[in-house]
Amino acid sequence: MPILPAEDDRAEQHPRPLVDLTGQGPSLRRPLRFTKPLKASLLLRVGVLLLALGLVAPLLSAQTAAPGLQPGDVVRLKIWREPDLSGDYQVNEWGEVVLPKIGSLPVRALSADSLRHLLVSTYSTYLRDAAIDVTLLRRVKVTGSVHTPGVYQVDQTQTVADVLALAGGATGDGKPDQVQLQRGGKRVDLRLNQDTRLFDAPMQSGDLLYIPQRSWASRNSGVLVGAGITAMAIIAAAVIQY
């Protein structure tokens, strides 16, 4: 019986040709392999790309959650030792705010952070070593069981309790622990408490905070108890007489 060569020996004697894309016939050269420096470079580029995507996604979601200022909102500008430049400047119906030395500035398309950076950099060209503080105030309507319902300019760093205080606080029949957030006429499925910051909600211009009223039974528990005792006394008297 003839002795067949081993599998490795046959592979060396008749190497499998590679697919030729040039039309010059099969090639017996070994397939191209990446060197270690090239592999490291590709991995580094992929890692940088993934890191960039990971950083950009939160920024995009944050801008979606907190849109730009709307008409009626206020830009509060405080510049140290410059009282003539400091003040509250309201956004007009065209979505613009008129600021000293800058003039008319469209703010609807700007996020809160972008507007802050723009104002600080712009005023720094006019003032040397200027300490500039920019606060954006948004319109929030407070209704329901509060003493002074109405529209208030609020800072995103304030809490729900701060906003209720602006409206005079909850009335005696209100439920301040069950504040509801409404947007566009619909209730937002979000749990709010007194310590919730408006930035964490996140609160948008034109939102509505509604403080519900306690039920009639809970508001008139004393009356119900008294009526119950009276009814029981009447029944007892009738039974005794019988």
C-alpha positions as CSV (number, residue, x, y, z in Angstrom):
1,M,0.0,0.0,0.0
2,P,1.5,3.4,-0.9
3,I,2.2,5.7,2.0
4,L,0.3,9.0,1.6
5,P,2.0,12.2,2.7
6,A,0.8,13.9,5.8
7,E,-1.8,16.7,5.6
8,D,0.7,19.4,6.3
9,D,3.1,18.0,3.7
10,R,0.4,18.0,1.0
11,A,-0.6,21.6,1.9
12,E,3.1,22.7,1.4
13,Q,3.4,20.8,-1.9
14,H,0.1,22.2,-3.3
15,P,-0.7,25.5,-1.6
16,R,-4.2,26.7,-2.1
17,P,-4.2,29.6,-4.6
18,L,-5.8,32.9,-3.5
19,V,-8.6,34.5,-5.3
20,D,-7.1,36.8,-7.9
21,L,-8.9,40.1,-8.6
22,T,-6.4,41.4,-11.0
23,G,-6.9,38.8,-13.8
24,Q,-3.3,37.8,-13.8
25,G,-3.9,34.3,-12.6
26,P,-3.8,32.6,-9.2
27,S,-1.2,33.8,-6.8
28,L,0.8,31.5,-4.5
29,R,1.8,34.3,-2.2
30,R,0.7,34.3,1.4
31,P,-2.4,36.4,2.3
32,L,-1.8,39.9,3.5
33,R,-1.7,40.3,7.3
34,F,-1.8,43.5,9.3
35,T,1.2,44.3,11.3
36,K,0.9,45.0,15.0
37,P,1.5,48.8,14.7
38,L,-1.2,49.0,12.0
39,K,-3.7,47.0,14.2
40,A,-3.0,49.3,17.2
41,S,-3.6,52.4,15.0
42,L,-6.9,51.1,13.8
43,L,-8.0,50.1,17.3
44,L,-7.0,53.6,18.5
45,R,-9.1,55.3,15.8
46,V,-12.1,53.2,16.5
47,G,-11.8,53.9,20.2
48,V,-11.6,57.6,19.6
49,L,-14.7,57.5,17.3
50,L,-16.7,55.6,19.9
51,L,-15.6,58.0,22.6
52,A,-16.7,60.9,20.4
53,L,-20.1,59.4,19.8
54,G,-20.5,58.7,23.5
55,L,-19.8,62.4,24.3
56,V,-22.0,63.8,21.6
57,A,-25.1,61.8,22.4
58,P,-25.6,63.2,25.9
59,L,-25.1,66.7,24.5
60,L,-27.7,66.2,21.9
61,S,-30.2,64.7,24.3
62,A,-29.6,67.5,26.8
63,Q,-30.3,70.1,24.1
64,T,-33.5,68.2,23.1
65,A,-34.6,68.2,26.8
66,A,-33.8,71.9,27.3
67,P,-34.8,74.0,24.3
68,G,-33.9,77.6,23.7
69,L,-35.6,80.6,25.3
70,Q,-39.1,81.5,24.2
71,P,-40.9,84.9,23.9
72,G,-41.6,86.1,27.4
73,D,-38.5,84.5,29.0
74,V,-35.9,86.7,30.6
75,V,-32.1,87.0,30.3
76,R,-30.7,88.2,33.6
77,L,-27.3,89.8,33.1
78,K,-25.0,90.8,36.0
79,I,-21.7,92.4,35.3
80,W,-19.5,93.3,38.2
81,R,-19.0,97.1,38.6
82,E,-21.1,97.7,35.5
83,P,-24.6,98.5,36.7
84,D,-25.5,100.2,33.4
85,L,-25.0,96.9,31.6
86,S,-26.7,94.7,34.2
87,G,-30.4,94.0,34.3
88,D,-33.2,91.8,33.2
89,Y,-33.9,91.7,29.4
90,Q,-37.0,90.0,28.1
91,V,-37.2,88.0,24.9
92,N,-39.6,89.7,22.5
93,E,-42.2,88.1,20.2
94,W,-39.7,87.4,17.5
95,G,-37.4,85.4,19.8
96,E,-34.8,88.1,20.2
97,V,-33.4,89.9,23.2
98,V,-31.9,93.4,23.0
99,L,-28.8,93.8,25.1
100,P,-26.5,96.8,25.8
101,K,-23.5,97.1,23.4
102,I,-24.6,93.9,21.6
103,G,-28.0,94.9,20.2
104,S,-30.6,92.5,19.0
105,L,-29.7,88.8,19.5
106,P,-31.7,85.8,18.3
107,V,-31.9,83.3,21.2
108,R,-34.5,80.8,20.1
109,A,-32.0,78.6,18.3
110,L,-29.4,78.8,21.1
111,S,-29.3,76.4,24.0
112,A,-28.8,77.8,27.5
113,D,-25.1,76.9,27.7
114,S,-24.4,78.3,24.2
115,L,-26.1,81.6,25.1
116,R,-24.1,81.9,28.3
117,H,-20.8,81.3,26.5
118,L,-21.7,83.7,23.7
119,L,-22.6,86.5,26.1
120,V,-19.5,86.0,28.3
121,S,-17.1,85.9,25.3
122,T,-18.8,89.0,23.7
123,Y,-18.8,91.2,26.7
124,S,-15.2,90.2,27.5
125,T,-14.2,92.1,24.3
126,Y,-15.6,95.3,25.7
127,L,-14.6,94.9,29.3
128,R,-11.2,93.9,30.8
129,D,-11.3,91.1,33.4
130,A,-15.0,91.3,33.6
131,A,-16.9,89.1,36.0
132,I,-20.1,88.2,34.1
133,D,-23.0,86.2,35.4
134,V,-25.8,85.1,33.0
135,T,-29.1,83.6,34.4
136,L,-31.9,82.4,32.1
137,L,-35.4,82.8,33.6
138,R,-38.3,80.7,32.0
139,R,-42.0,81.3,32.3
140,V,-43.8,78.8,34.4
141,K,-47.5,79.0,35.3
142,V,-48.6,77.9,38.7
143,T,-52.3,77.0,39.2
144,G,-54.5,74.9,41.4
145,S,-54.6,75.1,45.2
146,V,-52.2,78.0,45.7
147,H,-52.7,81.4,47.3
148,T,-51.5,83.4,44.3
149,P,-51.8,81.5,41.0
150,G,-50.1,83.1,38.0
151,V,-47.1,83.1,35.7
152,Y,-43.7,83.4,37.2
153,Q,-40.1,83.8,35.9
154,V,-38.1,81.0,37.5
155,D,-34.5,79.9,37.4
156,Q,-33.6,76.3,36.5
157,T,-31.7,75.9,39.7
158,Q,-34.8,76.5,41.8
159,T,-36.8,73.7,43.3
160,V,-40.5,73.0,43.2
161,A,-40.8,74.3,46.7
162,D,-39.2,77.6,45.6
163,V,-41.8,78.0,42.8
164,L,-44.7,77.3,45.1
165,A,-43.3,79.9,47.5
166,L,-43.5,82.5,44.7
167,A,-47.2,81.6,44.3
168,G,-47.8,82.2,48.0
169,G,-47.6,78.5,48.9
170,A,-50.2,75.8,48.9
171,T,-53.6,76.5,50.4
172,G,-55.0,74.5,53.3
173,D,-56.9,72.2,51.0
174,G,-54.0,71.7,48.6
175,K,-51.7,68.7,48.1
176,P,-48.2,70.1,47.7
177,D,-46.7,66.6,47.8
178,Q,-48.5,65.7,44.6
179,V,-47.5,68.5,42.2
180,Q,-48.3,67.7,38.6
181,L,-46.3,69.0,35.5
182,Q,-48.4,69.8,32.4
183,R,-47.0,70.6,29.0
184,G,-49.1,71.5,26.0
185,G,-52.3,70.7,27.8
186,K,-51.2,67.2,28.7
187,R,-49.9,65.8,32.0
188,V,-46.2,64.7,31.9
189,D,-45.7,61.4,33.6
190,L,-43.1,62.5,36.0
191,R,-42.9,62.3,39.8
192,L,-42.2,65.6,41.4
193,N,-41.5,66.4,45.1
194,Q,-40.7,69.6,47.0
195,D,-36.9,69.1,46.5
196,T,-37.0,68.4,42.7
197,R,-34.9,71.0,40.8
198,L,-36.5,72.5,37.7
199,F,-33.4,71.5,35.8
200,D,-33.9,67.9,36.7
201,A,-37.5,67.9,35.5
202,P,-36.5,69.3,33.0
203,M,-38.8,72.4,33.1
204,Q,-39.5,74.2,29.8
205,S,-40.8,77.6,29.1
206,G,-44.6,77.6,29.1
207,D,-44.9,74.6,31.4
208,L,-47.6,74.5,34.1
209,L,-47.4,73.3,37.7
210,Y,-50.7,72.2,39.1
211,I,-51.3,71.7,42.8
212,P,-54.3,69.4,43.2
213,Q,-57.0,69.8,45.8
214,R,-57.6,67.3,48.6
215,S,-60.8,65.3,48.3
216,W,-64.0,66.6,49.9
217,A,-63.9,63.8,52.5
218,S,-60.3,64.6,53.6
219,R,-61.2,68.3,53.7
220,N,-64.3,67.7,55.8
221,S,-63.2,64.9,58.0
222,G,-64.3,66.8,61.2
223,V,-67.8,67.3,59.8
224,L,-68.0,63.6,58.8
225,V,-66.9,62.5,62.3
226,G,-69.4,64.8,63.9
227,A,-72.2,63.7,61.6
228,G,-71.3,60.1,62.3
229,I,-71.4,60.6,66.1
230,T,-74.7,62.4,65.8
231,A,-76.3,59.6,63.7
232,M,-75.1,57.0,66.1
233,A,-76.6,58.9,69.0
234,I,-79.9,59.2,67.2
235,I,-80.0,55.5,66.5
236,A,-79.0,54.7,70.1
237,A,-81.8,56.9,71.5
238,A,-84.3,55.3,69.1
239,V,-83.3,51.8,70.2
240,I,-83.5,52.7,73.9
241,Q,-87.0,54.3,73.5
242,Y,-88.1,51.2,71.6
